[in-house]
Amino acid sequence: MAFTHVSSQQLDIKISDMVAAAHIINATLVIPQLDKCSLWRDTSTFSDILDKHHFITTLQDDVRIVKALSKELVSIPRARKHFISWFGMGYYEEMA
């Protein structure tokens, strides 16, 4: 699951990074949850900024996207990785 710690104005860059990383490592992308506790104090949700259905259907040929983790997967520990625009493909390929 992706959590982003940026303002809604920077969201497009972070979303692009997450989509690219998911594509490179052949992973399923979960619709990101925006950080509500950071210094930005932005109460926007993903759906306030982007149309979920359009986002999923537009990218369906490039990356699998789900709206949320299944109940079975929510409690499983997950690795934490920071998605950084200037990291090369090797950074993401090592995650796979």
Secondary structure, DSSP 8 states (H G I E B T S, - for coil): --EE-S-GGGHHHHHHHHHHHHHHTT--EE--EE-SSSTT-----HHHHS-HHHHHHHHTTT--EESS--HHHHTS--------TTS-HHHHHTT-
